[in-house]
Amino acid sequence: AFMQLLPKGFSGETYRATDATVFCAVEGAGETKIGDQTFKWGPRDTFVAPSWAPISHKSLDGEAVLFSFSDRSMQQKLGLWREKRGS
């Protein structure tokens, strides 16, 4: 599990990995692009990024905090996990 602080003005690079990830917005507002779709989110919103989908996060109106969890550790232990950064 991870807790991510997205600073004011943050716009992350595209990332993809073999784990499916569940995100829960804790504070602030932002938007996440998953594949060709963009989802706006705020506190208590929950969304999922499927395996190998290109994903990027952006903060809106100040700092934002996202909590996420996935099956990454299981995939790593089995030698199946892969990632790719950038477009």
C-alpha positions as MATLAB code, in Angstrom:
seq = 'AFMQLLPKGFSGETYRATDATVFCAVEGAGETKIGDQTFKWGPRDTFVAPSWAPISHKSLDGEAVLFSFSDRSMQQKLGLWREKRGS';
ca = [
       0.000    0.000    0.000;
       1.157    3.540   -0.718;
       0.186    7.073    0.305;
       1.087    9.677   -2.339;
       1.252   13.452   -1.883;
       0.645   15.272   -5.165;
       2.004   18.821   -4.656;
       0.180   21.880   -5.989;
       0.637   21.962   -9.783;
       1.773   18.324   -9.956;
       1.418   16.590  -13.319;
       2.943   13.106  -13.335;
       4.439   11.212  -16.240;
       2.619    8.256  -17.768;
       3.244    4.964  -15.999;
       2.051    1.391  -16.461;
       2.546   -1.837  -14.549;
       1.151   -5.343  -14.475;
      -0.548   -4.894  -11.091;
      -4.148   -3.673  -10.918;
      -4.348   -0.758   -8.462;
      -7.199    0.604   -6.341;
      -6.884    4.331   -5.544;
      -8.720    6.181   -2.773;
      -8.607    9.988   -2.677;
      -7.858   11.166    0.866;
      -7.487   14.953    0.527;
      -7.650   17.585   -2.179;
      -8.780   17.195   -5.762;
      -7.186   15.888   -8.905;
      -7.649   13.995  -12.091;
      -6.246   10.725  -13.309;
      -5.927    9.660  -16.911;
      -6.308    5.898  -17.367;
      -5.916    4.856  -20.986;
      -8.005    7.289  -23.054;
     -10.308    8.377  -20.211;
      -9.791   11.115  -17.615;
     -11.450   10.842  -14.201;
     -11.795   13.779  -11.803;
     -11.714   12.862   -8.122;
     -11.942   14.356   -4.647;
     -11.992   13.171   -1.023;
     -13.502    9.690   -0.514;
     -13.625    8.890   -4.250;
     -12.353    5.445   -5.239;
     -11.228    4.240   -8.668;
      -9.280    1.350  -10.194;
      -6.488    1.252  -12.774;
      -6.483   -2.137  -14.535;
      -3.329   -4.096  -15.259;
      -1.001   -2.527  -17.870;
      -3.256    0.515  -18.436;
      -1.271    3.737  -18.971;
      -1.974    6.031  -16.020;
      -1.006    9.554  -14.931;
      -2.133   11.767  -12.034;
      -2.572   15.523  -11.811;
      -3.402   17.685   -8.783;
      -6.067   20.376   -9.087;
      -6.488   23.421   -6.813;
      -3.569   22.709   -4.473;
      -2.122   19.587   -2.889;
      -3.867   16.221   -3.109;
      -3.319   12.909   -1.324;
      -4.018    9.468   -2.818;
      -3.920    6.120   -1.020;
      -3.423    3.047   -3.223;
      -3.083   -0.700   -2.894;
      -2.539   -3.503   -5.388;
      -1.365   -7.045   -5.916;
       2.179   -5.843   -6.736;
       3.936   -7.675   -3.874;
       2.375  -11.005   -4.885;
       3.379  -10.474   -8.523;
       6.918   -9.512   -7.457;
       7.285  -12.666   -5.347;
       6.159  -14.763   -8.324;
       8.516  -12.913  -10.692;
       5.615  -11.644  -12.811;
       5.583   -7.893  -12.054;
       6.720   -5.473  -14.788;
       6.561   -1.698  -15.203;
       7.148    0.952  -17.851;
       7.612    4.680  -17.249;
       6.985    7.397  -19.832;
       4.850    7.335  -22.959;
];
